[in-house]
Amino acid sequence: MAETFIHPSAVVDEGAVVGKGTRIWHWCHIMKGVEIGENCNIGENAFIETGVKLGNRVKVKNNVALYTGIECEDEVFLGPNCVFTNVSNPRSFIERKSEFKKTIIKRGATIGANATIVCGHDVEEYAFVGAGSVVTKTVPPYTMVVGNPAKFYAYVCRCGVKLDKELCCPACGKSYRKCGHGLAECDDQQTNNVQVEG
């Protein structure tokens, strides 16, 4: 396992927890009370506020700010300059710290460059938010959304490739089935005859 690395220009406050093998690059600020898992990569000029939790193998690209209320599970990818909020109706002259909303980015999800995630809306397992999109509602598992406001574009595989109309991945061959409000991976014994509309 690689050693933990913190660039000399980065500020990691006393009381922050940084896991083994994590790398924190130039001009970052990690506040007290932050929990960062193992083997994460925190890109240049990132800011992580008290109370934020990152799982293992999370990649935070350059210029990302994570505010209180944000939680990322394992293997999340946060693209450069993506934006998170934690208050629905901010005013500079009204303190609303008691109204911070929680947003969870679940395992394996990708947030594209310059995307905005409005607080209180989760991005579920292996979902994919396209670059520049604005998320105003929860994104279901294995779903790609694009636009402003972000809307359904396609279903995607765990490996990030768009699924075909039979909900199979043309790259790795993994198949999926509709489940609740999103998709689930098929077990070896299951068959998948679902057709995707459009």
N, C-alpha and C positions, 0 to 999 in steps of 0.2 A: 504494500500500500504506500502511495506517495505521502511525503510529509506535508503537513499543513504549511501553507505559505501566505504571509500577509505582507504586502508591499510596504516599504517604509513610509510612503505618503498616505497610506490608509489610516483611519482612526477607528479603532475597535474599543469601545467603552468597556470599562470594568463591569462585569456582570453579564456581558454577552457570552453566549456559548457557541463555539465554532468547532465542528466535528473534524475528525482526522481526515487528512487528504484534501481538505477544502482549500481553494486558492482565492484570495481576495486581492484585487488588483488596484491600480493607481487611483488615488483621490476618492476612495470610498469612505463612507461613514456608517458604522454599525453601532447602533445605540444599545445601552444596557437593556437587558430583558429580552433581547433577540435570541432565537434558537436556530442555528444553522446546522444541518446534518452533515454527514460524511460525504467526501468527494464531490462537493459542490464547486461551481465556478462563478465568482461574482465579478462581473466586468467593470471596467473603468467608470468612475463617477457615479456609482450606485449609492443610494441612500436607503437604509433599512431602519425603520422606526421601532421603538419599544413595543413588544408584544407580538411582532411578526414571527411566524414559524415557517422554516423551510425544511423539507424532508431531505432524503439522501439523493445525491446525483442530480441536483437541481442546477440548471444553467440560467444565470441572470446576465443578460448582455448589457452593453454600455448604456449609461444614462437612464437607468430604471430607478424609480422611487417606490418603495413599498411602505405603506402607512399602517398604523395600528388597525387591526381587524383583518389583515390579509394573511392567509395561510396557504402554503403550497405543499402538496404531498410529494412523494418521491417522483423523480424523473420528469419534473415539469420543465418546460423551456419557455423563458420569457424573452421575447425579441427586443432588439434595441429600441429605446425610446417609448416602449409601451407604457400606458398610464393607468393607474388605479385610483379610485376615489374611496372615501370612507364616510362621507356625509352627503345626504341627498340634496339638502338645501343650504349650502354654506353661506354665511355672511361674516365678513371680517369683524363686525362689531357685536356678534352674538356667539358666545362659546357653546359648542354643541358636543363636547367630548363625551357626554353621557349618551349621545345618540349615534356613536360610531356603529356602522353596520359591518357584519362579518361577511367576507367573501372567500370562498374556498376554491382553489384551482386544484383539481383532483389529479390523481396519478397519471403520468404520461401525457398530460394535455400540453398543447402548444399555443402560445399567444404570439401572433405575428408582430413585426415591427410597426410601431406607431399606432397600434390598436389601443382602444380605451375600454376599460371594464368598469361600468357603473356599479357602485357598491350594492351589495346584497344579492347579487346574481352570480351563482356558481358556474364554473366551467368544469364539466364532469369528465370522467375517465376518458383519456385518449381523444378528447374533442380537439378541434383545430379552429382557432380564430384567425381569419385572414388578415394580412397586413392592412392597417388603416381602418379596420372595422370598429364599430361602436356597439358594444354589447349592452343591451338594455333588458335582457331576460336570460334566465338560466339556459346554458348550452348543453344539450343532452349528450350522453356518451357516444363516442365514435362519429360525431357530427361535425361537419365543417360549416361555418357561417361566415358570410362576407357582407360588406356594405354598411351603410349608416341610415337607419339602425340595422344591425347585423341580422341577416335572415339565412335560412337553410340554403346551402349550395350543393352539398353532396354528403354521402357517408364516406368515412375514411377508415382505413385499417389501422391496427396498432402500429404498423411500420410507417404510417403517414401517407400512404398511397390511396387515391380515390378508388372506392369499390365499384364493381360493375353492377349491372342491373339485377344480377342474381345474388348480390351482396357477397361476392367473392373478391379477393384481392388478386389482381393480375400479376403482382410482383412476388408475393410469398405464398399465395394459394390458400391463405386462411379464409374461412367462411364465417358468416354472421347470420343472426336471426333477429327479427324485431322483438323487442322486449320492453314493455312499459312505454316510456316516452323516447326511447333511443334504441340502441342495438346491444346485443351481447354476443360474445364469441360462441360458436357452436362447439359442442363436445364431439368427440370422435364418433359417437353412436348416433348423433343427430343428423338428419338430412336438412337441406336448406333449399326450399323451392319458392321462396318469397321473391316476388318481382318488385322492383322499385319503380314508382310512378315517375313518368317524365323521362 
